[in-house]
Amino acid sequence: MAVFTEVSDTEARALLRRLQLGELHALRGIEGGIENTNYFVTCDEGEFVLTLFERLTAEQLPFYLYLMKHLAHKGIPVPDPRADKAGDILHTVCGKPAAVVNRLAGRSQLAPEAAHCAAVGGMLARMHLAGRDYERQQPNLRGLPWWNETVPVVLPHIGQEEAALLRAELAYQNHVAASAAYAALPRGPVHADLFRDNVMFEGERLTGFFDFYFAGVDTFLFDLAVCLNDWCVDLPTGAHDAARAAAMLDAYQAVRPLTAAERELLPAMARAGALRFWISRLWDFHLPREASMLTPHDPTHFERVLRQRVEHPVHA
């Protein structure tokens, strides 16, 4: 959520008029994140978030925007894209595809306890069930094919020990993806990036999931593993926190019990989730784009998480 494209008050006012949201009161760039340009917008009709998409194309974006609308209609607390008079929810600002969504109540819980992890697990399962009848199809664009393409790009920038781990884990994940157990995993629309800063809470009450712009059709287990790797780890070491993980897994399974194939492959998917974010952070760190307020994430965090997942497998 860095600012790659500067939006003027004049451009913001014109968009608000098209969306019938009244007059602009404040426009503030959002710091954090690394993919899109984001602004908080305060206007007559309330608080909204304006996103300009820097990498995703106008052809790709309907999957994400209509997924949010679909989930919101099913009662999942997610941002609901605002339509113009013609019913369009994909707009253009500064020559970039853009969307405006309502701003969720609450704040991110960056030091979660078991109750927060349980709330995320239960809502994640509800979201997976709610998305099963979503008709649009788009793969996880940061899935295995992207890993295979990107690893050769980042290898020249890292040391021999890190490169050996990266190659070995990528080979392992290609092997897992070719297995019968992997083919049996339940699939559907997933968030694929549900970190602590993409969930809102008021106290222990979960008030929303947001930032769906890495979503795609993938295994539900991968989505759950990504959550376990962020919500249920010790951040300095990447070590698994068994109590928080148990709370998340129990709450998830109370809504959607894991299948036998999912239970078998949870250790492998926990490794896959760590690998995916290690690769993307290496890419963003060593091959950054220019942006106001952009601070790339430390790639070594997910290297530590991956090593922990290899040495200490996570089981359901």
Buried (B, 14 or more C-beta within 10 A) or exposed (E): BBBBBEBEEEBBBEBBEBBEBEEBEEBEBBEEBBBBBBBBBBBEBEBBBBBBBBEBEEEBBEBBBBBBBBBBEBEBBBBBBBBBEEEEBBBEBEEBBBBBBBBBEBEBBEEBEBBBBBBBBBBBBBBBBBBEEBEEEBEBBBBBEBBEEBBEEBEEBBEEEBBEBBEEBBEBBEEBBEBEBBEBBBBBBBBBBBBBBBBBBEEEEBBBBBBBBBBBBBBBBBBBBBBBBBBBBEBEEBBBBEEBBBBBBBBBBEBBEBBEBBBBBBBBBBBBBBBBBBBBBBBBBBEEEEBEBBEBBEBBBBBBBBBBBBEEEBEB
